[in-house]
């Protein structure tokens, strides 16, 4: 088929959408649709090529897959090698361990399946994963194994109907999964959910394959509608949108309209030299931009919400372009025109080197690993996110009807309550869930998409939690913030109201949250940085708790943040007491217990005496 500069320009637009979105979500909330634009273009072009070869009788499965491998794999594997080397110098051993699955998944082009399992709540998460963006490459490679089978083995006259039927079928499937089963994360990374986007391009290719070009006036109208659909989606869709599903048809059909309408003012703009140049580099630009951002965020101890400075944005832009140009010039262009024998001989060492790095870097990194109890949750984890009740405190208690639950902040204070229990002859039972406390009434629609999985898991623990609540006299709940969602305040209030009159509830105002991950900033358990950590204002959470406490005679308030150990967080006695920006490590929890022991027992003794 004839080469079209405007399609290269459309690729450039797709990359720029993704690039801006990854720099700062608020600048272009729906910029993630750039990936969907890439999918439509791929479906359109590959279908056109396959149909041409089918008509000429020149199609070969072997040749098709050889070209796809030469086009995609070399630059991708070089990137993975770069990431492996970089994580050794930048990432902590614990986080390198969590990246191993991503690295293997990326190399095998199944990283979308790996990421569909959800974000790692502890340790490196999706926003810090330098290979997160490879999910789209995995889907594209998987689709390339499916499309030729449909094109070659189905008669031409049936193909448009098959493509149209598959668009309806898979769009309905993904929409149902998200709307009914709340499977937002798994659908985002799902091949089946993304196949309609490719098929939109494929269907339009089939329909317009042998038709005359659309006249200039109609072409302008169609292009205008397409651009409005694309830019409208990029501006008004957000990470909270139910996407892909039906909503994905808006930008994908918009992209398709641009593909079938040539020779108008918009296609001319997309054909400008700068857009064509960016489009030519778009694959390598896409490969390199995200790892650079991920490494910078990780190094700074920040998450995906981190706003890059002007100088950082300039560095990201320049380094992305330089690395992409090098990749395009010396990897993409070289390997895709190399003969099969030479390709195998020259690329095999790259594959071997990647495998060696994948197995040796975690081993090498382990030698400099910090003790787990300082950098990750290690105490009470068997009763966190598992329907397993653990008992801590004094082994021979004089009182044992205390139950602790909540989210990861409740998990973090298990060592705190364990220490005080051992000192004061009581024990407690506990079960916790990451992300959200297991209480009813938290509204699903209020939950951010990135924490939807944690919410869903917490909801499955409600019955188990209520059984434990019914067995005990004193209930203790802790959370990173009851003020995060409007419905959490209502849910906490209802939980307090529904307790028996002969039960007591202690609502904890949790420990301070600091601005950055101190382990990544400090890189040692002993203080070695002068960085000034900012403590988040938790006054709203405190006021919300006090408001509920004042309504009920059997509900009490205790403020953990008043401990002197928080005079200069995240360090106490020059020792690291946080394992990330939001959670105390075991050392920090125990030191807080030593400081607050007598004060906390003033409240707890009063309640225990009521029930003995």
C-alpha positions as CSV (number, residue, x, y, z in Angstrom):
1,X,0.0,0.0,0.0
2,X,1.1,3.6,-0.6
3,X,3.1,5.3,2.2
4,X,1.1,8.1,3.9
5,X,2.9,10.9,5.8
6,X,-0.4,11.8,7.6
7,X,-0.4,8.3,9.3
8,X,3.1,9.0,10.6
9,X,1.8,12.3,11.9
10,X,-1.1,10.5,13.5
11,X,1.4,8.2,15.2
12,X,3.2,11.4,16.5
13,X,-0.1,12.7,17.9
14,X,-0.7,9.4,19.7
15,X,2.8,9.5,21.3
16,X,2.5,13.1,22.3
17,X,-0.9,12.4,24.0
18,X,0.8,9.5,26.0
19,X,3.9,11.6,26.8
20,X,1.9,14.5,28.1
21,X,-0.3,12.3,30.1
22,X,2.6,10.5,31.7
23,X,4.3,13.8,32.6
24,X,1.3,15.0,34.4
25,X,-2.2,13.5,34.4
26,X,-3.9,16.8,35.0
27,X,-2.5,18.4,31.8
28,X,-4.3,15.9,29.6
29,X,-6.5,13.6,31.7
30,X,-7.4,11.3,28.8
31,X,-4.0,11.3,27.1
32,X,-3.8,7.5,27.7
33,X,-6.0,7.1,24.5
34,X,-2.8,7.6,22.5
35,X,-2.2,3.9,23.0
36,X,-5.7,3.2,21.5
37,X,-4.8,5.4,18.5
38,X,-1.7,3.2,18.0
39,X,-3.9,0.1,18.1
40,X,-6.3,1.4,15.5
41,X,-3.4,2.4,13.2
42,X,-1.9,-1.1,13.6
43,X,-5.2,-2.8,12.8
44,X,-5.7,-0.6,9.7
45,X,-2.2,-1.0,8.3
46,X,-1.6,-4.7,9.0
47,X,-5.0,-5.6,7.6
48,X,-4.3,-3.6,4.4
49,X,-1.0,-5.4,4.0
50,X,-2.4,-8.8,4.6
51,X,-5.3,-8.3,2.2
52,X,-2.9,-7.1,-0.5
53,X,-0.7,-10.2,0.0
54,X,-3.8,-12.5,0.1
55,X,-5.0,-11.1,-3.2
56,X,-1.5,-11.5,-4.8
57,X,-1.1,-15.0,-3.3
58,X,2.2,-14.0,-1.7
59,X,1.3,-14.3,2.0
60,X,3.5,-16.4,4.2
61,X,2.9,-16.9,8.0
62,X,6.6,-17.4,8.5
63,X,7.5,-14.2,6.6
64,X,4.8,-12.2,8.4
65,X,6.0,-13.2,11.9
66,X,9.7,-12.7,10.9
67,X,9.0,-9.1,9.9
68,X,7.0,-8.4,13.1
69,X,9.8,-9.9,15.3
70,X,12.5,-7.9,13.5
71,X,10.5,-4.7,13.8
72,X,9.5,-5.0,17.5
73,X,11.8,-7.3,19.4
74,X,15.3,-5.9,19.0
75,X,14.6,-2.4,20.3
76,X,12.4,-3.8,23.0
77,X,15.0,-6.2,24.3
78,X,17.7,-3.6,24.3
79,X,15.4,-1.4,26.4
80,X,14.8,-4.3,28.8
81,X,18.6,-4.8,29.1
82,X,19.0,-1.1,29.9
83,X,16.3,-1.3,32.5
84,X,17.9,-4.4,34.1
85,X,21.2,-2.6,34.4
86,X,19.6,0.7,35.7
87,X,17.5,-1.0,38.4
88,X,20.6,-2.5,39.9
89,X,22.0,1.0,40.5
90,X,18.8,2.8,41.3
91,X,16.3,0.3,42.9
92,X,16.3,-1.4,46.3
93,X,16.7,-5.1,46.4
94,X,13.2,-5.6,47.7
95,X,11.8,-3.7,44.7
96,X,14.1,-5.5,42.3
97,X,12.5,-8.7,43.5
98,X,9.0,-7.4,42.7
99,X,10.2,-6.4,39.3
100,X,11.3,-9.9,38.2
101,X,7.9,-10.9,37.1
102,X,7.5,-7.7,35.0
103,X,10.9,-8.3,33.4
104,X,10.1,-11.8,32.4
105,X,6.6,-10.9,31.3
106,X,7.9,-8.1,29.2
107,X,10.5,-10.3,27.5
108,X,7.9,-12.9,26.7
109,X,5.4,-10.3,25.6
110,X,2.9,-11.2,28.3
111,X,3.4,-8.2,30.6
112,X,-0.3,-7.2,30.2
113,X,-1.2,-10.4,31.9
114,X,1.3,-9.7,34.7
115,X,0.0,-6.2,35.3
116,X,-3.7,-7.2,35.1
117,X,-3.2,-8.8,38.5
118,X,-3.1,-5.3,40.0
119,X,-0.7,-2.9,41.7
120,X,1.7,-4.1,44.3
121,X,0.5,-2.3,47.4
122,X,3.8,-2.7,49.2
123,X,7.1,-2.1,47.5
124,X,7.4,-0.9,43.9
125,X,4.0,-0.3,42.3
126,X,2.9,0.2,38.8
127,X,3.8,3.9,38.8
128,X,7.4,3.0,39.7
129,X,7.7,0.1,37.3
130,X,10.0,1.1,34.3
131,X,8.4,-1.6,32.2
132,X,4.7,-0.8,32.8
133,X,4.2,0.6,29.3
134,X,5.2,-2.7,27.7
135,X,1.7,-4.0,28.4
136,X,0.6,-2.4,25.1
137,X,3.5,-4.0,23.2
138,X,2.5,-7.4,24.6
139,X,-1.1,-6.9,23.4
140,X,0.0,-5.8,20.0
141,X,2.3,-8.9,19.6
142,X,-0.5,-11.2,20.8
143,X,-2.9,-9.6,18.3
144,X,-0.4,-10.2,15.5
145,X,-0.8,-13.9,16.1
146,X,-4.6,-13.7,15.7
147,X,-5.2,-11.3,12.9
148,X,-3.5,-13.3,10.0
149,X,-5.5,-16.4,10.9
150,X,-8.7,-14.4,10.5
151,X,-7.6,-12.6,7.3
152,X,-6.3,-15.7,5.5
153,X,-8.8,-18.4,6.5
154,X,-12.0,-16.4,6.3
155,X,-13.5,-15.6,2.9
156,X,-13.2,-11.9,2.0
157,X,-17.0,-11.4,1.7
158,X,-17.5,-12.6,5.3
159,X,-14.6,-10.7,6.8
160,X,-16.3,-7.3,7.4
161,X,-19.2,-9.1,9.2
162,X,-16.8,-11.1,11.3
163,X,-14.8,-8.0,12.3
164,X,-18.0,-6.1,13.1
165,X,-19.3,-9.0,15.1
166,X,-16.1,-9.3,17.1
167,X,-16.1,-5.5,17.8
168,X,-19.6,-5.8,19.3
169,X,-18.9,-9.0,21.1
170,X,-15.7,-8.0,22.8
171,X,-16.9,-4.4,23.5
172,X,-19.9,-5.9,25.3
173,X,-17.8,-8.3,27.2
174,X,-15.4,-5.7,28.5
175,X,-18.2,-3.3,29.3
176,X,-20.0,-6.0,31.3
177,X,-16.9,-7.0,33.2
178,X,-16.2,-3.4,34.2
179,X,-19.8,-2.3,35.0
180,X,-21.0,-5.5,36.7
181,X,-17.9,-7.2,38.0
182,X,-15.9,-4.0,38.5
183,X,-12.9,-5.7,36.7
184,X,-11.5,-2.3,35.6
185,X,-7.8,-3.1,36.1
186,X,-7.9,-6.5,34.4
187,X,-9.9,-5.2,31.5
188,X,-7.5,-2.3,31.0
189,X,-4.7,-4.8,30.3
190,X,-6.9,-7.4,28.6
191,X,-6.3,-8.5,25.0
192,X,-10.0,-9.3,24.6
193,X,-11.0,-5.9,25.8
194,X,-8.5,-4.2,23.5
195,X,-9.2,-6.2,20.3
196,X,-12.1,-4.0,19.2
197,X,-9.7,-1.1,18.9
198,X,-7.6,-3.1,16.4
199,X,-10.7,-4.4,14.6
200,X,-12.0,-0.9,14.1
201,X,-8.9,-0.2,12.0
202,X,-9.2,-3.6,10.4
203,X,-12.9,-3.1,9.5
204,X,-12.3,0.3,7.9
205,X,-9.4,-1.1,6.0
206,X,-11.7,-3.8,4.6
207,X,-14.5,-1.4,3.7
208,X,-12.4,1.2,2.0
209,X,-9.7,-1.1,0.5
210,X,-11.0,-0.9,-3.1
211,X,-13.1,2.2,-2.9
212,X,-12.2,5.5,-4.5
213,X,-10.7,8.1,-2.2
214,X,-13.3,10.3,-0.4
215,X,-13.7,13.7,-2.1
216,X,-12.0,16.7,-0.5
217,X,-15.1,18.3,1.1
218,X,-16.3,15.1,2.6
219,X,-12.8,14.2,3.7
220,X,-12.6,17.5,5.6
221,X,-15.9,16.9,7.4
222,X,-15.0,13.3,8.3
223,X,-11.5,14.4,9.6
224,X,-13.1,17.2,11.7
225,X,-15.4,14.7,13.3
226,X,-12.5,12.3,13.9
227,X,-10.3,15.0,15.5
228,X,-13.1,16.2,17.7
229,X,-13.6,12.6,18.9
230,X,-9.9,12.2,19.6
231,X,-9.3,15.5,21.3
232,X,-12.6,15.4,23.2
233,X,-11.6,12.0,24.6
234,X,-8.1,13.2,25.5
235,X,-9.5,16.2,27.4
236,X,-12.7,14.9,29.0
237,X,-11.9,11.2,29.7
238,X,-10.0,10.4,32.9
239,X,-8.5,7.5,34.8
240,X,-11.9,7.2,36.5
241,X,-13.7,6.6,33.2
242,X,-15.0,3.1,32.6
243,X,-12.4,2.4,30.0
244,X,-11.9,0.6,27.6
245,X,-15.4,-0.8,26.8
246,X,-17.9,1.3,24.9
247,X,-16.1,4.5,25.7
248,X,-13.0,3.3,23.8
249,X,-15.1,3.3,20.6
250,X,-15.1,7.1,20.6
251,X,-11.3,7.8,20.1
252,X,-10.9,4.6,18.1
253,X,-13.6,5.4,15.6
254,X,-12.3,9.0,15.6
255,X,-8.9,7.6,14.6
256,X,-10.5,5.4,11.9
257,X,-12.2,8.5,10.4
258,X,-8.8,10.2,10.1
259,X,-7.3,7.1,8.5
260,X,-10.0,6.9,5.7
261,X,-9.9,10.7,5.0
262,X,-6.9,12.0,3.1
263,X,-5.9,15.2,1.4
264,X,-7.5,17.9,3.6
265,X,-6.1,20.6,5.8
266,X,-5.8,18.2,8.8
267,X,-4.0,15.5,6.9
268,X,-1.7,18.2,5.6
269,X,-0.9,19.3,9.1
270,X,-0.2,15.8,10.2
271,X,2.1,15.5,7.2
272,X,4.4,18.3,8.3
273,X,8.0,17.3,8.6
274,X,8.2,17.6,12.4
275,X,5.1,15.4,12.8
276,X,6.4,12.8,10.3
277,X,9.8,12.8,12.1
278,X,8.2,12.2,15.5
279,X,6.0,9.5,13.9
280,X,9.0,7.7,12.5
281,X,10.5,7.7,15.9
282,X,7.2,7.0,17.7
283,X,8.0,3.3,18.6
284,X,11.4,4.1,20.1
285,X,10.0,7.3,21.8
286,X,7.3,5.2,23.4
287,X,9.8,2.6,24.5
288,X,12.1,5.1,26.2
289,X,10.0,7.9,27.7
290,X,8.3,5.9,30.5
291,X,11.4,4.2,32.0
292,X,13.1,7.6,32.3
293,X,10.2,9.0,34.1
294,X,9.8,5.9,36.3
295,X,13.5,6.0,37.3
296,X,13.3,9.7,38.2
297,X,10.2,9.3,40.3
298,X,11.7,6.3,42.1
299,X,15.0,8.1,42.7
300,X,13.1,11.0,44.2
301,X,10.9,8.7,46.4
302,X,7.8,10.0,44.7
303,X,4.8,8.3,43.1
304,X,3.0,8.9,39.8
305,X,1.3,12.1,41.1
306,X,4.7,13.8,41.3
307,X,4.9,17.0,39.3
308,X,8.2,17.2,37.4
309,X,10.0,20.6,37.5
310,X,10.6,22.5,34.3
311,X,14.2,21.4,34.3
312,X,13.2,17.8,34.8
313,X,10.7,18.0,32.0
314,X,13.4,19.4,29.7
315,X,15.8,16.6,30.8
316,X,13.1,13.9,30.1
317,X,12.2,15.4,26.7
318,X,15.8,15.6,25.5
319,X,17.0,12.3,26.9
320,X,13.9,10.5,25.5
321,X,14.5,12.0,22.0
322,X,18.2,11.2,22.0
323,X,17.8,7.6,23.2
324,X,14.9,7.1,20.7
325,X,16.9,8.5,17.8
326,X,19.8,6.2,18.7
327,X,17.4,3.2,19.0
328,X,15.7,4.0,15.7
329,X,18.9,4.6,13.8
330,X,21.1,1.8,15.1
331,X,18.6,-0.9,16.2
332,X,15.3,-0.6,14.5
333,X,16.6,0.3,11.0
334,X,19.5,-2.1,11.2
335,X,17.7,-5.3,12.4
336,X,14.5,-5.0,10.4
337,X,16.4,-5.1,7.1
338,X,18.8,-7.8,8.2
339,X,18.6,-11.3,6.6
340,X,17.4,-14.1,8.8
341,X,20.7,-15.9,9.3
342,X,22.5,-12.7,10.1
343,X,19.7,-11.6,12.4
344,X,19.9,-14.8,14.4
345,X,23.7,-14.7,14.7
346,X,23.8,-11.0,15.6
347,X,20.7,-10.9,17.9
348,X,21.3,-14.2,19.8
349,X,24.0,-12.7,22.0
350,X,21.5,-9.9,23.0
351,X,19.0,-12.5,24.1
352,X,21.6,-14.5,26.0
353,X,22.9,-11.3,27.7
354,X,19.3,-10.4,28.7
355,X,18.8,-13.8,30.3
356,X,22.1,-13.6,32.2
357,X,21.2,-10.2,33.6
358,X,17.7,-11.2,34.6
359,X,19.1,-14.0,36.8
360,X,22.3,-12.4,38.1
361,X,21.2,-8.9,39.0
362,X,18.8,-9.9,41.8
363,X,21.6,-12.1,43.2
364,X,24.1,-9.3,43.1
365,X,21.6,-6.8,44.5
366,X,20.9,-9.0,47.5
367,X,24.4,-8.5,48.8
368,X,23.6,-4.9,49.6
369,X,20.1,-5.5,50.8
370,X,18.9,-3.7,54.0
371,X,17.1,-5.8,56.7
372,X,13.5,-6.5,55.7
373,X,12.0,-5.2,58.9
374,X,13.2,-1.7,58.1
375,X,12.0,-1.6,54.5
376,X,8.8,-3.7,54.2
377,X,6.0,-5.0,56.4
378,X,7.2,-8.1,58.2
379,X,5.0,-8.3,61.3
380,X,1.5,-9.6,61.2
381,X,1.4,-10.1,57.5
382,X,-0.2,-13.5,57.7
383,X,-3.4,-11.7,58.9
384,X,-3.2,-9.0,56.3
385,X,-5.2,-9.6,53.1
386,X,-5.7,-13.2,54.2
387,X,-8.7,-14.6,56.0
388,X,-6.5,-15.7,58.9
389,X,-6.8,-14.3,62.4
390,X,-3.6,-13.8,64.3
391,X,-3.2,-13.3,68.0
392,X,-0.4,-11.1,69.5
393,X,0.5,-9.6,72.8
394,X,1.1,-11.4,76.1
395,X,1.2,-15.2,75.7
396,X,-0.6,-15.6,79.1
397,X,-2.9,-12.6,79.1
398,X,-5.1,-11.5,81.9
399,X,-7.4,-10.0,79.3
400,X,-7.9,-11.2,75.7
401,X,-11.1,-9.8,74.2
402,X,-9.5,-7.0,72.0
403,X,-9.7,-6.9,68.2
404,X,-7.7,-4.7,65.9
405,X,-8.6,-4.2,62.3
406,X,-8.3,-1.6,59.5
407,X,-6.1,-0.9,56.5
408,X,-2.3,-1.0,56.1
409,X,-2.0,1.5,58.9
410,X,-3.6,-1.0,61.2
411,X,-1.1,-3.6,59.9
412,X,1.8,-1.1,60.7
413,X,0.7,-0.7,64.3
414,X,0.5,-4.5,65.1
415,X,4.1,-4.3,66.6
416,X,3.0,-1.2,68.6
417,X,0.0,-3.1,70.2
418,X,2.1,-6.3,70.5
419,X,4.8,-4.5,72.5
420,X,2.3,-2.8,74.8
421,X,0.3,-6.1,75.2
422,X,3.4,-8.0,76.3
423,X,4.2,-5.2,78.8
424,X,0.7,-5.0,80.2
425,X,-0.6,-8.6,80.2
426,X,-3.2,-8.5,77.4
427,X,-3.5,-10.0,74.0
428,X,-5.4,-9.0,70.9
429,X,-6.7,-10.7,67.8
430,X,-6.3,-9.0,64.4
431,X,-7.1,-9.1,60.7
432,X,-6.3,-6.2,58.3
433,X,-6.7,-5.4,54.6
434,X,-4.5,-3.2,52.4
435,X,-6.0,0.0,51.0
436,X,-9.3,0.2,52.9
437,X,-10.7,-1.0,56.2
438,X,-13.2,-3.9,55.8
439,X,-16.3,-2.0,56.8
440,X,-19.5,-1.8,54.8
441,X,-20.9,1.4,53.3
442,X,-17.9,2.6,51.3
443,X,-19.2,3.5,47.9
444,X,-17.5,1.7,45.0
445,X,-17.9,4.7,42.6
446,X,-15.9,7.0,44.9
447,X,-12.9,4.7,44.9
448,X,-10.0,5.7,42.5
449,X,-9.3,3.2,39.7
450,X,-5.8,2.6,40.9
451,X,-7.0,1.3,44.3
452,X,-10.1,-0.5,43.1
453,X,-8.6,-4.0,43.6
454,X,-7.7,-3.2,47.2
455,X,-11.3,-2.0,47.8
456,X,-12.8,-5.1,46.3
457,X,-10.6,-7.4,48.4
458,X,-11.4,-5.4,51.6
459,X,-15.1,-5.8,50.9
460,X,-14.8,-9.6,50.9
461,X,-13.4,-9.4,54.4
462,X,-16.4,-7.6,55.9
463,X,-18.2,-10.8,57.2
464,X,-15.0,-12.2,58.7
465,X,-14.4,-8.8,60.4
466,X,-17.9,-8.6,61.8
467,X,-17.6,-12.1,63.3
468,X,-14.5,-11.0,65.2
469,X,-16.2,-7.8,66.2
470,X,-19.0,-9.7,67.7
471,X,-16.6,-11.9,69.8
472,X,-14.7,-9.1,71.4
473,X,-15.4,-6.3,73.9
474,X,-12.8,-3.7,72.8
475,X,-12.5,-2.9,69.1
476,X,-9.6,-0.8,67.7
477,X,-9.6,0.6,64.2
478,X,-6.9,2.5,62.3
479,X,-6.7,3.8,58.8
480,X,-4.5,6.0,56.7
481,X,-7.4,8.4,56.4
482,X,-11.2,8.2,57.1
483,X,-11.5,11.5,55.2
484,X,-10.4,10.1,51.8
485,X,-13.9,9.4,50.5
486,X,-17.2,11.0,51.5
487,X,-18.7,7.6,52.2
488,X,-15.9,6.5,54.6
489,X,-17.1,9.0,57.2
490,X,-20.6,7.6,56.9
491,X,-19.4,4.0,57.0
492,X,-17.3,4.6,60.1
493,X,-20.2,6.4,61.8
494,X,-22.6,3.5,61.0
495,X,-20.0,1.0,62.3
496,X,-19.8,2.9,65.6
497,X,-23.5,3.2,65.9
498,X,-24.2,-0.5,65.3
499,X,-21.9,-1.7,68.1
500,X,-23.5,-3.2,71.1
501,X,-23.8,-0.9,74.0
502,X,-21.6,-3.2,76.0
503,X,-18.7,-2.8,73.5
504,X,-16.1,-0.1,73.2
505,X,-14.5,1.3,70.0
506,X,-11.2,3.1,69.9
507,X,-10.7,5.1,66.7
508,X,-7.0,5.9,66.2
509,X,-5.7,9.1,64.6
510,X,-2.9,7.5,62.8
511,X,0.8,8.3,62.6
512,X,2.1,11.1,60.3
513,X,2.5,10.6,56.6
514,X,5.6,12.1,55.0
515,X,6.1,13.5,51.5
516,X,8.6,11.0,50.0
517,X,9.7,7.4,50.3
518,X,12.6,7.7,52.8
519,X,14.1,4.4,52.0
520,X,14.7,5.4,48.4
521,X,15.9,8.8,49.4
522,X,18.2,7.7,52.2
523,X,19.2,4.3,50.9
524,X,20.3,3.2,54.4
525,X,18.7,2.4,57.7
526,X,21.0,5.0,59.3
527,X,20.3,8.6,58.5
528,X,22.5,9.8,55.6
529,X,20.5,12.6,54.0
530,X,19.7,16.2,54.9
531,X,16.5,16.1,52.8
532,X,13.7,17.9,54.5
533,X,10.7,15.6,54.6
534,X,7.3,17.3,54.6
535,X,4.6,16.0,57.0
536,X,1.1,15.9,55.5
537,X,-1.7,17.8,57.3
538,X,-4.1,15.3,58.8
539,X,-6.3,17.8,60.6
540,X,-9.4,16.8,58.6
541,X,-9.0,13.2,59.5
542,X,-8.6,14.1,63.2
543,X,-11.7,16.4,63.1
544,X,-13.8,13.7,61.5
545,X,-12.8,11.1,64.1
546,X,-13.5,13.5,67.0
547,X,-16.9,14.4,65.5
548,X,-17.9,10.7,65.6
549,X,-16.4,10.1,69.0
550,X,-18.5,12.9,70.5
551,X,-21.7,11.3,69.3
552,X,-21.4,8.0,71.2
553,X,-20.6,7.2,74.8
554,X,-18.8,3.9,73.9
555,X,-16.5,5.4,71.2
556,X,-13.1,6.8,72.1
557,X,-10.3,8.7,70.4
558,X,-6.5,8.1,70.6
559,X,-3.9,10.2,68.8
560,X,-0.8,8.2,67.8
561,X,0.7,11.2,66.1
562,X,1.4,12.9,69.4
563,X,4.4,10.6,70.1
564,X,7.7,12.3,70.5
565,X,9.2,9.9,68.0
566,X,7.6,12.0,65.3
567,X,9.6,15.1,66.1
568,X,11.8,14.7,63.0
569,X,10.3,11.9,60.9
570,X,11.2,9.6,59.1
571,X,14.1,9.1,61.6
572,X,14.2,8.5,65.3
573,X,17.6,8.5,67.0
574,X,19.1,8.7,63.4
575,X,17.5,5.4,62.5
576,X,14.9,4.9,59.8
577,X,11.5,4.3,61.2
578,X,9.4,4.4,58.0
579,X,9.5,1.8,55.1
580,X,7.8,4.2,52.7
581,X,6.2,7.6,52.8
582,X,3.0,6.2,54.4
583,X,4.0,3.4,56.8
584,X,6.0,2.8,60.0
585,X,8.4,-0.1,60.0
586,X,8.7,-2.4,62.9
587,X,11.4,-0.3,64.6
588,X,9.2,2.8,64.3
589,X,6.1,1.0,65.7
590,X,8.0,-0.4,68.7
591,X,9.7,2.9,69.5
592,X,6.3,4.6,69.3
593,X,5.0,1.9,71.7
594,X,7.8,2.5,74.2
595,X,7.0,6.2,74.2
596,X,3.2,5.9,74.4
597,X,2.9,2.8,76.6
598,X,1.8,4.5,79.8
599,X,-0.4,7.1,78.1
600,X,-2.2,4.5,75.9
601,X,-2.8,2.2,78.9
602,X,-4.5,5.0,80.7
603,X,-7.4,4.7,78.2
604,X,-7.1,0.9,77.7
605,X,-7.0,0.1,81.4
606,X,-10.2,2.1,81.9
607,X,-12.0,0.0,79.3
608,X,-10.5,-3.3,80.4
609,X,-11.7,-2.7,83.9
610,X,-15.3,-2.3,82.6
611,X,-15.3,-5.9,81.3
612,X,-13.3,-7.7,84.0
